[in-house]
Amino acid sequence: MIPYGRQDITQADIDAVVEVLHSTHLTQGPAVPRFEQAVLSHCQAKHALGVNSATSALHIACLALGLGLGDWLWTTPNTFVASANCGLYCGAQVDFVDIDPRTYNLCPRALEQKLIAAEKAGRLPKIVVPVHLCGQPCDMQAIHALAQRYGFKIIEDASHAIGGKYLGEPIGNCRFSDITVFSFHPVKIITTAEGGMALTNDDKLAERLGLLRSHGITRDSALMTKGMDGPWYYQQVALGYNYRMTDLQGALGASQMNRLEQYVARRHELARRYDELLKDLPVTTPWQHPDGYSGLHLYVIRLQLDRIQETHLQVFEALRAKDIIVNLHYIPVHTQPYYQNMGFQVGQFPEAERYYAEAISIPMYPVMSEAQQDEVVSCLRETLGA
Ligand SMILES: *Cc1c(COP(=O)(O)O)cnc(C)c1O
């Protein structure tokens, strides 16, 4: 069986986690800031807050930016539901911007058109969440310029993208955003089992994120609204959550960070090999924008349905029947029943829907062998009769 993605856990990772198990801290202790520092020094941002998932990071990022009732959050329909749900958690309304047919990322031209209409209607978004699909950075310069013009905040959902670069600089440096979020779910580029992180260069946002991560409670007298009763004292100054990362996760993440660049480089090797091996098949291989160096979390092909006999579903099932565990990223969020019940309709975001009708994520992960890759290609070739 060849999965579409899988984690790599080394003896060093195991030793790091076991060391925490023998220590006095199990939940958020010294390993979490060590992991945060490792991510910060890679990403060149000022603050990083480890949390228990990227979903939690997106939620507190929205809250820290003041999203609430009556506000709008916009994102791409071609993403995992969490990129949109975070807006709903805050009582805001969610809308989508269709994708660019080449990068499959949120299209800045479609964004501008929608902003022009929204300005007239008096319902501009407070937050836009661009998602770096497959690890390929969005056109952040264009989105940032629109943020300046229309006054919205930007949360980069970089769940797929740690280790990638945009304009030669690490994704996560928040040069073109207010907050960047990473996921460390096992299928992502590095893992902490469950886990996520929010990065920012803004001191006030970092302080806010820190409170929201742990019940809105502070032990820092500078953040308190009245004097301390004694050394036991803490104050709740906001309504926060228990979104803390454990030290077990922090230790695993810090250990995984040692291999980040190696992982992404290996993904690039495998992707280049796929590009070559698939070039005469009736599929469209992923286009890489020259401004970016993708984290390459996923390798998505699009079937050229007019050149093959089989349907998308048949190709998908044939590969799974051969134990090639392909996947599909993503079902357009606006077509989910929950979103349809809110009034969204099929047909509203045609590029994302067209993509969905053709896309297949084929297996790719750092510990994949070239023999496994050859097997994927030969099964695909056989299935497509090419
Ligand atoms: C995985 C993922 C998330 C959610 O990450 P968790 O850490 O599982 O909460 C959010 N957005 C995107 C684009 C993702 O791929």
The ligand as a Tripos MOL2 file, in Angstrom:
@<TRIPOS>MOLECULE
LIG
   15    15     1     0     0
SMALL
NO_CHARGES

@<TRIPOS>ATOM
      1 C1         -4.5290   20.5810    7.7760 C.3       1 LIG1
      2 C2         -5.0710   21.9050    7.4860 C.ar      1 LIG1
      3 C3         -5.6930   22.7040    8.4520 C.ar      1 LIG1
      4 C4         -6.0040   22.2140    9.8250 C.3       1 LIG1
      5 O1         -4.8910   21.7560   10.4890 O.3       1 LIG1
      6 P1         -5.0400   21.0210   11.9000 P.3       1 LIG1
      7 O2         -3.6520   21.1640   12.4780 O.co2     1 LIG1
      8 O3         -5.3980   19.6010   11.5810 O.co2     1 LIG1
      9 O4         -6.0550   21.7190   12.6890 O.co2     1 LIG1
     10 C5         -6.1080   23.9710    8.0910 C.ar      1 LIG1
     11 N1         -5.9410   24.4440    6.8460 N.ar      1 LIG1
     12 C6         -5.3660   23.6900    5.8850 C.ar      1 LIG1
     13 C7         -5.1880   24.2790    4.5230 C.3       1 LIG1
     14 C8         -4.9260   22.4090    6.1700 C.ar      1 LIG1
     15 O5         -4.3920   21.6560    5.2080 O.3       1 LIG1
@<TRIPOS>BOND
     1     1     2 1
     2     2     3 ar
     3     2    14 ar
     4     3     4 1
     5     3    10 ar
     6     4     5 1
     7     5     6 1
     8     6     7 2
     9     6     8 1
    10     6     9 1
    11    10    11 ar
    12    11    12 ar
    13    12    13 1
    14    12    14 ar
    15    14    15 1
@<TRIPOS>SUBSTRUCTURE
     1 LIG1         1 GROUP 0 **** ****
